[in-house]
């Protein structure tokens, strides 16, 4: 069984591969095509996958949840690459949030 460090490495490696694909031919790489189409397309694809994951969860279809979660993670990483937000920044944000309860963290967020 993989350790949590191994699992995190998979995500980091995928983020790095997505970054490398930015310069690939869009004819040969789905990732390159998504990135070329820009943030709106990447955001749309992430949203679609997130909805498919939510629907799979409502249906309690574990196999589909696993598959859709993988799709959602991939498209989230593509969206982060498209927007120039490094995965490390997201992980730092999560680490900071873990220093307090979820209720405290939500209450501390700035509201417009």
C-alpha positions in Angstrom: 0.0 0.0 0.0 1.3 3.5 -0.9 2.1 5.9 1.9 0.7 9.4 2.0 4.1 10.7 0.9 3.9 8.4 -2.2 0.4 9.6 -2.9 1.4 13.3 -2.6 4.3 12.6 -5.0 1.8 11.3 -7.6 -0.1 14.6 -7.4 3.1 16.7 -7.5 4.5 14.6 -10.4 1.2 15.1 -12.2 1.3 18.9 -11.6 4.9 18.9 -13.0 3.8 16.9 -16.1 1.0 19.3 -16.7 3.4 22.2 -16.6 5.7 20.4 -19.0 2.8 19.8 -21.4 2.2 23.6 -21.8 4.9 23.6 -24.5 3.7 20.3 -26.2 1.8 20.3 -29.5 -2.0 20.6 -28.9 -2.4 18.0 -31.6 -0.5 15.5 -29.5 -1.5 16.5 -26.0 -5.0 17.0 -24.5 -3.4 19.0 -21.7 -1.6 21.3 -24.1 -4.9 21.8 -25.9 -6.7 22.7 -22.7 -4.0 25.2 -21.7 -4.0 26.7 -25.1 -7.8 27.3 -24.9 -7.2 29.3 -21.8 -8.6 29.7 -18.3 -12.3 29.8 -19.3 -12.1 26.3 -20.9 -10.0 24.9 -18.1 -12.4 26.3 -15.5 -15.4 24.8 -17.5 -13.8 21.4 -17.6 -13.0 21.5 -13.9 -16.6 22.5 -13.1 -17.9 19.6 -15.3 -15.8 17.1 -13.5 -16.7 18.4 -10.1 -20.4 18.1 -10.9 -19.8 14.5 -12.2 -18.0 13.7 -8.9 -20.9 15.1 -6.9 -23.4 13.1 -8.8 -21.4 9.9 -8.4 -21.3 10.6 -4.6 -25.0 11.1 -4.4 -25.4 7.8 -6.2 -22.9 6.2 -3.8 -21.1 4.6 -6.8 -17.6 4.1 -5.3 -16.0 3.1 -8.6 -17.4 6.1 -10.3 -16.5 8.4 -7.4 -12.9 7.2 -7.6 -12.8 7.8 -11.4 -14.5 11.2 -11.3 -12.3 12.3 -8.3 -9.2 11.5 -10.4 -10.7 13.5 -13.3 -11.5 16.4 -11.0 -8.0 16.4 -9.5 -6.4 16.4 -12.9 -8.6 19.2 -14.2 -8.0 21.2 -10.9 -4.2 20.9 -11.6 -4.7 22.0 -15.2 -6.7 25.0 -13.9 -4.0 25.9 -11.4 -1.4 25.8 -14.2 -3.6 27.9 -16.5 -4.0 30.5 -13.8 -0.4 30.5 -12.8 -1.1 29.4 -9.2 1.4 26.8 -8.1 0.2 23.7 -6.3 2.7 24.5 -3.6 0.7 27.7 -2.8 -2.5 25.7 -2.4 -0.7 23.2 -0.2 0.7 26.0 1.9 -2.9 27.5 2.2 -4.2 24.1 3.4 -1.4 23.7 5.9 -2.2 27.1 7.4 -5.9 26.2 7.6 -5.1 23.0 9.6 -3.8 25.1 12.5 -7.4 25.9 13.5 -10.8 24.2 13.4 -12.9 24.4 10.2 -15.4 26.7 12.0 -12.6 29.0 13.1 -11.1 29.1 9.7 -14.4 29.9 7.9 -15.1 32.7 10.4 -11.7 34.2 9.8 -12.1 34.6 6.1 -12.5 38.1 4.8 -15.9 38.9 3.5 -16.6 41.6 0.9 
